[in-house]
Amino acid sequence: QFDIEIPQFSGEIRLMAVAYKGNQFGSQGTTMTVADPIVLSSSLPRFLSPGDTVNMPVTVTNTTAKGGTASATLKVSGPLQVVGNATQQLSMAANSESRALFRVAASEAIGIGNIQLEVKGHGETFSESNEISIRPSAPLQVLTGSGTVTGAGKTAINIPLSDFLPNTSSYKLVISRNPALQLGRQLRYLVQYPYGCTEQIVSSAFAQLYFGDIAEQLYGRSSTAAGMRANANYNVTEAIRKVKLRQLYNGGLALWEGEGSEHWWTSVYATHFLIEASRAGFDVDKKLLDGLLIYINAKLKNKQTVNYYYNQKQQKKIAPKEIAYGLYVLALADRANISVMNYYKANLSLLSLDSRYLLSAAYAIGGDKTKFRELLPGSFSGEVADTETGGSFSSPIRDEAIALNALLEVDPANTQIGVMAKHVSDQLKQRSWFNTQESSFSLLALGKLARAASKSTVTGEVQVNGKAVANIGAQVVQLDNRQLNGNNISLVTKGEGQLFYFWESEGISASGSFKEEDNFLKVRKRFFDRSGNLMNGQSFRQNDLIIVELALEKSYSGSVENIVITDMLPAGFEIENPRTREIPGMDWIKNAGVPVSLDVRDDRINLFVDLHNNRQVYYYAVRAVTP
């Protein structure tokens, strides 16, 4: 006789016994039905949003040969409440089913709700428990700010917290003498970037090679999964692992997992990161690095040119920017390709402005200071690249930042550095959004410069409502909402030099409001039935198959690459198939685009696409499951 623990389950299970003696063995199997006298089956959506109300049908199956009555009671906890009667009486015939219908509403809060169903009948109590997440209908909003305090004085800091749901709101304040803290917004953007192409993975880890201490002060260090995201050593090691998994047969790296072709710029960029990681003491597989260096050298053999657009209306043929960057990275790896360097030295007209800085730096790293000074442009001016969303990801900020970073590597006392640093810093202040290349190289360049210049002796204290909550000195000070416990915050300082602070507040909008706008790109959504008929209403029948059309349009010429479309599902919908071509009867879909990559989750779908046409359309299928 054996006792076997079985989780909450109704149905048929298979039992098997195996016996052996010496060289002989045998087995015997049978089935067993597992069922309570009363079996419960309820239906819920995968998630709810604040304010949603859902019907919860409950099927009560009487598996016995006698009839009777039963009482069904629904209990909820967390951000949930029962709408209407929480208890219903049911009549049960022998060997038959009865049905109860409850209504459950989500409160204006975020969290995990628990639903407990109890049915009393035949002198016993039967129960079923379910958890459901209440997730926001609007995305997480993050607000950041930073500032500088000079010498003695009192500075008030206001951290905005309005319109956030109470249990989703959090904020923090970080204070340091380190000027790199001014770049906290860029560092936060890189550390917490949500998507995972190879370029983005490397950008996130690259900055943490140099500023891991600041990253951990901003976002904490712990052994939990969330805390590990901010652990600089973990992030760098994980990035190295992921880079290795995406290496192809020719040594290059795919931009996305599973792709069969390499991305040239990303391969050079990742090599640069691996060289710096190895210098910082991280374990980098020699075969991985050697394969990438071989790939870069192989690409240098092709003397191709590409169209280069700059100064808004000007165009010329140049060598791809990957050429000069590849030569610079090879020099960092002590494998300078002198013959190719000399070829482009003799053909400088083939190089963009930032590429000339990289080529001159490659000579300096190789020990040829004469050619470095000969090739180095007199200033970073006269040429402003048009922004690229693919290829080499060129942009005015990225190009000047990568040139500044190379110049700091080989000639940190160069008189151009101050002018270039101010120019990059000014450009960063003019915009609120940056791509990962701009954030990464500006952080690398300006962060290195800022650390070298820091000589502050400022001390003081942090006050909330006039009371001191922390002392300010040489160490970084980090305070969260529990320690601050209010928003009447002041920094009272004394001494000489500068003190830098960075604040961040985040939460879910209580009203669900957010800014809607078209900014050169436009996304529109429509619903169709399985026959291709447009569905104009807002009501859908349970079990309907619905085809979702997402149309992406651009309002200017040229391609836009690396776009992410996130489509949030309403509660009660579940993704049936993200690829409509696999569904019978979809012949009416003639213009479907194919995304570069897909990320399918319970409550949303993320499409990663490149927009080469004026309008591209994508489809996926959902089913209306729970009303």
Residue pairs with C-beta under 8 A, 6 or more apart in sequence:
6 13
6 34
8 128
8 129
9 34
10 34
10 35
10 36
10 39
10 41
11 33
11 34
11 35
12 31
12 32
12 33
12 34
13 31
13 32
13 34
14 29
14 30
14 31
14 32
15 29
15 30
15 31
15 32
16 27
16 28
16 29
17 27
17 28
17 29
18 25
18 26
18 27
19 25
19 26
19 27
20 26
35 63
36 63
36 124
36 126
37 62
37 63
37 64
37 121
37 122
37 124
37 126
38 60
38 61
38 62
38 63
38 70
38 92
38 119
38 121
38 122
38 124
38 126
39 60
39 61
39 63
39 126
40 58
40 59
40 60
40 61
40 117
40 119
40 126
40 127
40 128
41 58
41 59
41 61
42 56
42 57
42 58
42 59
42 115
42 117
42 128
42 130
43 56
43 57
43 625
43 626
44 54
44 56
44 104
44 115
44 130
44 132
44 626
45 54
45 132
45 571
45 572
45 573
45 574
45 625
45 626
46 132
46 574
46 602
46 603
47 132
47 133
47 134
47 135
47 571
47 602
47 603
48 54
48 106
48 113
48 132
48 133
48 134
48 135
48 571
49 106
49 134
49 135
49 136
49 137
49 570
49 571
50 79
50 106
50 107
50 108
50 109
50 110
50 134
50 136
50 137
50 165
50 512
51 105
51 106
51 108
51 137
52 105
52 106
52 134
52 571
53 83
53 103
53 104
53 105
53 106
54 103
54 104
54 105
54 571
54 572
54 626
54 627
55 101
55 102
55 103
55 626
55 627
56 74
56 101
56 102
56 103
56 104
56 115
57 99
57 100
57 101
58 72
58 99
58 100
58 101
58 102
58 117
59 97
59 98
59 99
60 70
60 72
60 90
60 92
60 97
60 98
60 99
60 100
60 119
60 121
61 96
61 97
62 68
62 92
62 93
62 94
62 95
62 96
62 97
62 98
62 121
63 95
64 94
64 95
64 122
65 94
65 95
66 94
66 122
67 91
67 92
67 93
67 94
68 92
68 121
68 122
69 89
69 90
69 91
69 92
69 121
70 89
70 90
70 92
70 98
70 119
70 120
70 121
70 122
71 87
71 88
71 89
71 90
71 119
71 120
71 121
72 87
72 88
72 89
72 90
72 100
72 117
72 118
72 119
73 86
73 87
73 117
73 118
73 119
73 120
74 82
74 86
74 87
74 102
74 104
74 115
74 116
74 117
75 82
75 86
75 115
75 116
75 117
75 118
76 82
76 104
76 113
76 114
76 115
76 116
77 113
77 114
77 116
78 111
78 112
78 113
78 114
78 134
79 106
79 107
79 108
79 109
79 110
79 111
79 113
79 134
80 104
80 105
80 106
80 107
80 113
80 114
80 115
80 132
80 134
81 104
81 105
81 107
82 102
82 103
82 104
82 105
83 103
83 104
83 105
84 102
84 103
85 102
86 102
88 100
88 101
88 102
90 98
90 99
90 100
90 119
90 121
91 98
92 98
92 121
104 115
106 113
106 134
107 134
108 165
108 510
109 134
109 165
109 166
109 167
110 134
110 135
110 136
110 165
110 167
110 168
110 508
111 133
111 134
111 167
112 131
112 132
112 133
112 134
113 131
113 132
113 133
113 134
114 129
114 130
114 131
115 129
115 130
115 131
115 132
116 127
116 128
116 129
117 127
117 128
117 129
117 130
118 125
118 126
118 127
119 125
119 126
119 127
120 126
135 603
136 165
136 168
136 508
136 509
136 512
137 512
137 568
138 508
138 509
138 512
138 513
138 514
139 514
139 566
140 168
140 506
140 507
140 508
141 164
141 506
141 507
141 508
141 509
141 514
142 188
142 504
142 505
142 506
143 160
143 504
143 505
143 506
144 184
144 185
144 188
144 502
144 503
144 504
144 505
145 159
145 502
145 503
146 181
146 182
146 184
146 185
146 500
146 501
146 502
146 503
147 155
147 157
147 500
147 501
148 182
148 498
148 499
148 500
148 501
149 155
149 458
149 491
149 493
149 498
149 499
149 500
149 501
150 497
150 498
150 499
151 458
151 493
151 494
151 495
151 496
151 497
152 493
152 494
152 495
153 492
153 493
154 490
154 491
154 492
154 493
155 490
155 491
155 493
156 489
156 490
157 173
157 489
157 490
157 491
157 501
157 503
158 487
158 489
159 171
159 173
159 487
159 489
159 503
159 505
160 505
161 169
161 171
161 487
161 505
161 507
163 509
163 510
163 511
163 513
164 505
164 506
164 507
164 508
164 509
164 510
165 507
165 508
165 509
165 510
168 506
168 507
168 508
169 481
169 505
169 506
169 507
170 480
170 481
170 505
170 506
170 507
171 480
171 481
171 484
171 503
171 504
171 505
171 506
172 218
172 478
172 479
172 480
172 481
172 503
172 504
173 462
173 477
173 478
173 479
173 484
173 489
173 501
173 502
173 503
174 181
174 184
174 217
174 218
174 476
174 477
174 478
174 479
174 501
174 502
174 503
175 181
175 462
175 472
175 476
175 477
175 478
175 491
175 499
175 500
175 501
176 214
176 217
176 476
176 477
176 499
176 500
176 501
177 454
177 456
177 458
177 474
177 497
177 498
177 499
177 500
178 214
178 450
178 451
178 454
178 476
178 500
179 450
179 451
179 453
179 454
179 498
179 500
180 211
180 214
180 446
180 447
180 450
180 451
181 214
181 500
181 501
181 502
182 450
182 500
182 502
183 442
183 443
183 446
183 447
183 450
184 214
184 218
184 502
184 504
185 502
186 207
186 428
186 434
186 439
186 442
186 443
187 207
187 211
187 214
187 215
187 218
187 443
188 218
188 219
188 504
189 434
189 436
189 439
190 203
190 204
190 206
190 207
190 208
190 436
190 439
190 440
190 443
191 204
191 207
191 208
191 215
191 218
191 219
191 229
191 230
191 235
192 219
192 229
193 200
193 203
193 204
193 436
195 564
195 599
195 606
195 608
196 242
196 257
197 255
197 256
197 266
197 562
197 597
197 608
198 242
198 243
198 246
198 253
198 254
198 255
198 256
198 263
198 266
198 270
199 255
199 263
199 265
199 266
199 269
199 393
199 436
199 437
200 436
201 239
201 242
201 243
202 239
202 243
202 266
202 269
202 270
202 273
203 436
203 437
203 439
203 440
204 235
204 239
204 436
205 235
205 236
205 238
205 239
205 240
205 273
205 277
206 272
206 273
206 276
206 440
206 444
207 215
207 439
207 440
207 443
207 444
207 447
208 215
208 232
208 235
208 236
209 232
209 236
209 273
209 276
209 277
209 280
210 444
210 447
210 448
211 232
211 443
211 447
212 232
212 233
212 236
213 232
213 476
214 476
215 230
215 232
216 230
216 231
216 232
217 476
217 478
218 230
218 478
218 502
218 504
219 229
219 230
220 227
220 230
221 227
221 230
221 231
222 228
222 231
228 234
229 235
236 277
236 280
236 282
237 282
237 283
239 273
240 274
240 277
240 282
240 283
240 284
240 285
243 253
243 270
243 273
243 274
243 288
244 285
244 288
245 257
246 253
246 254
246 257
247 253
247 288
247 291
247 292
248 254
248 260
248 261
248 262
250 262
250 295
250 298
251 267
251 291
251 292
251 293
251 294
251 295
251 298
252 262
252 263
252 264
252 267
252 292
252 295
253 262
253 263
253 266
253 267
253 270
253 292
254 260
254 261
254 262
254 263
255 263
255 266
256 596
256 597
256 608
257 597
258 597
259 596
262 295
264 299
264 320
264 322
264 392
265 321
265 322
265 325
265 391
265 392
265 393
267 292
267 295
267 296
268 296
268 322
268 325
268 326
268 329
269 325
270 292
271 289
271 292
271 293
271 296
271 329
271 333
272 325
272 328
272 329
272 332
274 284
274 288
274 289
274 292
275 289
275 329
275 332
275 333
277 284
278 284
278 289
289 333
293 330
293 333
293 335
296 326
296 329
296 330
297 330
297 335
297 337
299 322
299 323
299 326
300 323
300 326
300 327
300 337
300 340
303 319
303 343
304 319
304 320
305 317
305 318
305 319
305 320
305 350
306 317
306 318
306 319
306 320
306 391
307 315
307 316
307 317
308 315
308 316
308 317
308 318
308 352
308 385
309 315
309 385
309 386
310 316
310 352
310 383
310 384
310 385
310 386
311 383
311 384
312 384
312 386
317 350
318 350
318 351
318 352
318 355
319 344
319 350
319 351
319 355
320 391
320 392
321 352
321 354
321 355
321 392
321 394
322 392
323 340
323 344
323 351
323 355
324 344
324 351
324 352
324 354
324 355
324 356
324 358
324 359
324 362
325 355
325 358
325 392
325 402
327 336
327 337
327 340
327 341
327 344
327 358
327 359
327 362
328 358
328 359
328 361
328 362
328 365
328 406
330 336
330 337
330 362
331 361
331 362
331 363
331 365
331 366
332 365
336 362
336 365
336 366
338 366
341 359
341 362
341 363
341 366
344 350
344 351
344 359
345 359
345 371
345 375
348 356
348 375
351 359
352 383
352 385
352 394
352 399
353 377
353 380
353 382
353 383
353 399
353 403
354 380
354 385
354 394
354 399
354 400
354 402
354 403
356 375
356 376
356 377
357 376
357 377
357 380
357 402
357 403
357 406
357 407
358 402
358 403
358 406
359 375
360 371
360 372
360 373
360 374
360 375
360 376
360 377
361 372
361 406
361 407
361 409
361 410
363 369
363 371
363 372
363 375
364 372
364 410
364 411
365 409
365 410
372 410
372 411
376 407
379 416
379 419
380 400
380 403
380 404
380 416
380 419
380 420
380 423
384 396
385 394
385 395
385 396
385 399
386 394
387 394
387 395
387 396
388 394
388 395
388 561
389 435
389 559
389 560
389 561
389 562
389 563
390 559
390 561
390 562
390 610
391 561
393 435
393 437
395 435
395 437
395 438
396 427
397 424
397 427
397 428
397 434
397 438
397 442
398 435
398 437
398 438
398 441
398 442
400 420
400 423
400 424
400 427
401 424
401 438
401 441
401 442
401 444
401 445
401 446
402 441
402 445
403 420
404 417
404 420
404 421
404 424
404 445
404 446
405 441
405 444
405 445
405 448
407 414
407 416
407 417
407 420
408 417
408 445
408 448
408 449
412 452
417 449
421 445
421 446
421 449
424 442
424 445
424 446
425 446
428 434
428 442
434 442
455 497
456 495
456 496
456 497
456 498
456 499
457 495
457 496
457 497
458 472
458 493
458 494
458 495
458 496
458 497
458 498
458 499
459 471
459 472
459 473
459 493
459 494
459 495
460 471
460 472
460 491
460 492
460 493
460 494
460 495
460 499
461 468
461 469
461 470
461 471
461 472
461 491
461 492
462 468
462 469
462 470
462 471
462 472
462 477
462 479
462 489
462 490
462 491
463 469
463 489
463 490
463 491
463 492
464 484
464 485
464 486
464 488
464 489
464 490
465 486
465 488
466 488
469 479
469 483
469 484
470 477
470 479
470 483
471 477
472 491
472 493
472 499
491 499
491 501
493 499
518 555
520 554
520 555
520 556
521 552
521 553
521 554
521 555
521 560
521 563
521 611
522 552
522 553
522 554
522 555
523 550
523 551
523 552
523 553
523 565
524 550
524 551
524 553
525 548
525 549
525 550
525 551
525 567
526 534
526 548
526 549
526 551
527 534
527 535
527 546
527 547
527 548
527 549
528 534
528 535
528 546
528 547
528 549
529 535
529 544
529 545
529 546
529 547
530 545
530 547
530 583
530 585
530 586
531 585
531 588
532 547
532 588
532 589
535 546
540 546
540 624
541 624
542 624
542 625
542 626
542 627
543 623
543 624
543 625
544 623
544 624
545 576
545 621
545 622
545 623
546 573
546 621
546 622
546 623
546 624
547 580
547 586
547 589
547 619
547 620
547 621
548 567
548 619
548 620
548 621
548 622
549 617
549 618
549 619
550 565
550 567
550 607
550 617
550 618
550 619
550 620
551 615
551 616
551 617
552 563
552 565
552 609
552 611
552 615
552 616
552 617
552 618
553 614
553 615
553 616
554 560
554 611
554 614
559 610
559 611
559 612
560 610
560 611
561 610
561 611
562 608
562 610
563 608
563 609
563 610
563 611
564 606
564 607
564 608
564 609
565 606
565 607
565 609
565 618
566 604
566 605
566 606
567 604
567 605
567 606
567 607
568 603
568 604
569 575
569 603
569 604
569 605
569 622
571 626
572 624
572 625
572 626
572 627
573 622
573 623
573 624
573 625
574 602
574 622
574 623
574 625
575 600
575 605
575 620
575 621
575 622
576 583
576 621
576 622
576 623
577 583
577 620
577 621
578 598
578 600
578 605
578 620
578 621
579 620
580 586
580 589
580 592
580 619
580 620
580 621
581 589
581 592
583 621
589 619
591 617
592 617
592 618
592 619
593 609
593 616
593 617
593 618
595 607
595 608
595 609
595 618
596 608
596 609
596 610
597 607
597 608
598 605
598 606
598 607
598 608
599 605
599 606
599 608
600 606
605 620
607 618
609 616
609 618
